[in-house]
């Protein structure tokens, strides 16, 4: 039972540390829609998406290796950290050599310098953050998430609202926020004590790269599924439509809150529990509870989409609601893939991450090319959903060679079917109260199908209330 308590406890720490920061991220979206034009917002989103794609390439994804290797009790933390920093610096220098070419080709000419600074800062922010998680400084990792996002929020208000610097202000705030985060992690984790040039070793670098290089295509495939849609939308529909898609893409962040906090804790538990005799039972139970929570959360969010768009966005962005339901399901399948991805991390068999991601990414690319020209921006959401679904199914089958996880297929299919019915009802343009009532009844049915987790939640709530009342 201690394993479950530890998982819940770590999830709670990550949630407490990340909830405020994620909410600030969501709150900032209306600010962007009011103070940045759809063209400006679309441009900033494309550049940050490009940075997200380049981070694992330029760093050789060593931040993932740092977290996994420092967890091992017999690892030399100074050697792991120092060699990871050297690898990252080398990657940044290689990327920087392309600057003159990109400038000559007129690619983001005004904002190119910002892109490079944000890229370098994000690499070291991730490297130090993952190091803090690997050495057990979970509270530091969580607090860093708060600091990073609140710094971004305050600096956004200063540069965009007060100083009215538009897209330039947005990028300056991103640079400064990441720098603040790096300084905090550097001091909180006493990183200066673990940087030792005497530990630079080609053998250690080889071990780190052997683990991390297969994760680069994985990150790119996630980018391909999640973000390549923006480039297809930009090409086939236009920059304004990309601005709408960027706003729609932010809504699934609400469901991603549940997934991200849990997955961060789950990766640690998956590593610790993998070698134990009851690992299969532990993995299976956690997986089924997790799928139920994600389906319930996504159903609730889908019901709320239209009211949310009425309340928090300007009228110019309202039509973007149509893209959201499939993007939400894409996030759900993405979280399931991430859950199973922890198995590869626990076993250090990262090749499986590469192959499953390739198939999911290629599927999403093909569907983007086929659906966006015919269905418009809505095709991007459908492509994202199917790309992550294919990745999830492949990983579910592939990870059975390491550990047998038995998904409750009946509950899974029924839950997914009810959510598709909700989406269909939303697109029928029924009278508002009829649509809401119908979807609410479907949600109740979803709760009944997933009554296992609902009963567990109610039981834990009653136990907690009894303890509170006794005090």
Protein Blocks (a to p, Z undefined) as FASTA:
>chain_A
ZZmmmmmmmmmmmmmmmmmmmmmmmmmmmmmmmmpcfklmmmmmmmmmmmmmmmmmmnoo
mmmmmmmmmmpmkbcfklmmmmmmmmmmmmmmmmmmmmmmmmmnopakllmmmmmmmmmm
mmmmmmmmmmmmmnopamlmmmmmmmmmmmmmmmmmmmmmmnonmjmlmmmmmmmmmmmm
mmmmmmmnommmmgcfklgcfklmmmmmmmmmmmmmmmmmmmmmmmmmmmmmmmmnojkl
mmmmmmmmmmmmmmmmmmmmmmmmmmmmmmmmmmpmklmmmmmmmmmmmmmmmmmmmmmm
mmmmmmmmmmmpcfklmmmmmmmmmmmmmmmmmmmmmmmmmmmmmnopaklmmmmmmmmm
mmmmmmmmmmmmmnommlmmmmmmmmmmmmmmmmmmmmmmmoccdddfklmmmmmmmmmm
mmmmmmnopafklmmmmmmmmmmmmmmmmmmmmmmmmmmmmmmmmmmmmZZ
